[in-house]
C-alpha cells in the first residue's frame, strides 16, 4: 500500500486533512492481513460441521509420516570396472574440466564421491538436517508428509532445502505410515505404503490391525478360554488314566505327542491370547490414546520439538511391537491348527480302510515336497547363474509341477 494518491483535481486543505485521518489507521504497523487488528481480533469464523456429525468410520490419530532408509556414497563399488570408471570421471573433472575459465566447488575438487559413486551398506549419520531414529529396529530418517507435500522448501541446518531433495539416488526404501482408529470397533489400523527404490522401483502396501476387547466381548472370550482350559484338563486326565493300563515303553511316544498337541499347545495359545486381550485396553490407551500418539502436544510451545518427536516415535514403536506380537500369534495359531489337522489325519489310520488312504497321502506329500523343492532350487540357481529372465523361472516351475504330478499321482 502506497501513501501517494493521484486525483483528477486539486484537493483543498480540508479534504486533504479528512483523507489523512481516514487513511491513517491503515498505515499502522501491524501483523496479518489488510484488515485492522481490532476488527480481526473481534471477528469470528464459523466452524462448519455436518448436521449428523462426521460420517467417517475411522479417523487419523497421528500425522502421516515418511520414513526412509538410506545408504552412503562410496568409491568402493562391488564391481572393479565401476570403481575405475567413477575414479576416471572424477579425475578428468579435477584435472581438465575444473580449470580456467571454468571453476568448480571445493566439494568437487576434494571429494571423489561428489560426481559419481556407488552405494555402501552403511547408513549416514545425518540427512536433511536430522539424525536417524530407530523405527522397528532399523535406523530411518523421517519427515512429516504434510511438510514435504505442501511446501517447496524447508529450513534445515539454518539453510533452505528443496523438499524434492528428500528423495534421491541414495534412498534405499521409503514408506508412508498412516495410523487410523475406528471408534465403533476399537481397531487400530496401521497402513504402510512401501517403495523399494534400490534397483527396480517396487511399490506395495501392508495393513495391520490391533483390536482391543472390552465389556461383553471380553467376558465372552474369557469364558471360551476357561472352557478350553477345562477341556484340556479333562483330556490330560483321560490320557493319564488310559496309559496306566498299557505298557509305558510302547505308548510313551504317542502319549507325549498327544499331550503336546491336545493339551500343551491349546493351553499355551489360549493362555497367552487371554493375557493379551485383557491387556489390550491399556495397550490401546498407551499407544494411540492420550498417553500415546493422540496425546503428543504438537501445538504446545512449552514442549520442545525434539521432545514431541521422541514421544511420537516412542508410541509408534510400541504400536509396532503390538502389531508384531499379533503376527506372531497368527503364526502360532497356524502351527497349532496345522498340528491338530495332521493329528486328525493320522488318527484316521486306525481304521483298516482309511489307513491305506492315509499312508498314500503321507508318502505322496513327503515325496512331492522333497522332489519339487530340490529340482526348483537346482533350476533356479542355474537360471540365476546364466542371467536368464524371470519368465524362464516361471516356465521351469510350471514344468516341474506338471512333471511331478503326472509321474507320482497318475
C-alpha positions, 0 to 999 in steps of 0.5 A, a space after each residue: 500500500 502506497 501513501 501517494 494518491 493521484 486525483 483528477 483535481 486539486 484537493 483543498 486543505 480540508 479534504 486533504 486533512 479528512 483523507 489523512 485521518 481516514 487513511 491513517 489507521 491503515 498505515 499502522 504497523 501491524 501483523 496479518 492481513 489488510 484488515 485492522 487488528 481490532 476488527 480481526 481480533 473481534 471477528 469470528 469464523 464459523 466452524 462448519 460441521 455436518 448436521 449428523 456429525 462426521 460420517 467417517 468410520 475411522 479417523 487419523 490419530 497421528 500425522 502421516 509420516 515418511 520414513 526412509 532408509 538410506 545408504 552412503 556414497 562410496 568409491 568402493 563399488 562391488 564391481 572393479 570396472 565401476 570403481 575405475 570408471 567413477 575414479 576416471 570421471 572424477 579425475 578428468 573433472 579435477 584435472 581438465 574440466 575444473 580449470 580456467 575459465 571454468 571453476 568448480 566447488 571445493 566439494 568437487 575438487 576434494 571429494 571423489 564421491 561428489 560426481 559419481 559413486 556407488 552405494 555402501 551398506 552403511 547408513 549416514 549419520 545425518 540427512 536433511 538436517 536430522 539424525 536417524 531414529 530407530 523405527 522397528 529396529 532399523 535406523 530411518 530418517 523421517 519427515 512429516 508428509 504434510 511438510 514435504 507435500 505442501 511446501 517447496 522448501 524447508 529450513 534445515 541446518 539454518 539453510 533452505 532445502 528443496 523438499 524434492 531433495 528428500 528423495 534421491 539416488 541414495 534412498 534405499 526404501 521409503 514408506 508412508 505410515 498412516 495410523 487410523 482408529 475406528 471408534 465403533 470397533 476399537 481397531 487400530 489400523 496401521 497402513 504402510 505404503 512401501 517403495 523399494 527404490 534400490 534397483 527396480 522401483 517396487 511399490 506395495 502396501 501392508 495393513 495391520 490391525 490391533 483390536 482391543 476387547 472390552 465389556 461383553 466381548 471380553 467376558 465372552 472370550 474369557 469364558 471360551 478360554 476357561 472352557 478350553 482350559 477345562 477341556 484340556 484338563 479333562 483330556 490330560 486326565 483321560 490320557 493319564 488314566 488310559 496309559 496306566 493300563 498299557 505298557 509305558 515303553 510302547 505308548 510313551 511316544 504317542 502319549 507325549 505327542 498327544 499331550 503336546 498337541 491336545 493339551 500343551 499347545 491349546 493351553 499355551 495359545 489360549 493362555 497367552 491370547 487371554 493375557 493379551 486381550 485383557 491387556 489390550 485396553 491399556 495397550 490401546 490407551 498407551 499407544 494411540 490414546 492420550 498417553 500415546 500418539 493422540 496425546 503428543 502436544 504438537 501445538 504446545 510451545 512449552 514442549 520442545 520439538 525434539 521432545 514431541 518427536 521422541 514421544 511420537 516415535 516412542 508410541 509408534 514403536 510400541 504400536 509396532 511391537 503390538 502389531 508384531 506380537 499379533 503376527 506372531 500369534 497368527 503364526 502360532 495359531 497356524 502351527 497349532 491348527 496345522 498340528 491338530 489337522 495332521 493329528 486328525 489325519 493320522 488318527 484316521 489310520 486306525 481304521 483298516 480302510 482309511 489307513 491305506 488312504 492315509 499312508 498314500 497321502 503321507 508318502 505322496 506329500 513327503 515325496 512331492 515336497 522333497 522332489 519339487 523343492 530340490 529340482 526348483 532350487 537346482 533350476 533356479 540357481 542355474 537360471 540365476 547363474 546364466 542371467 536368464 529372465 524371470 519368465 524362464 523361472 516361471 516356465 521351469 516351475 510350471 514344468 516341474 509341477 506338471 512333471 511331478 504330478 503326472 509321474 507320482 499321482 497318475 
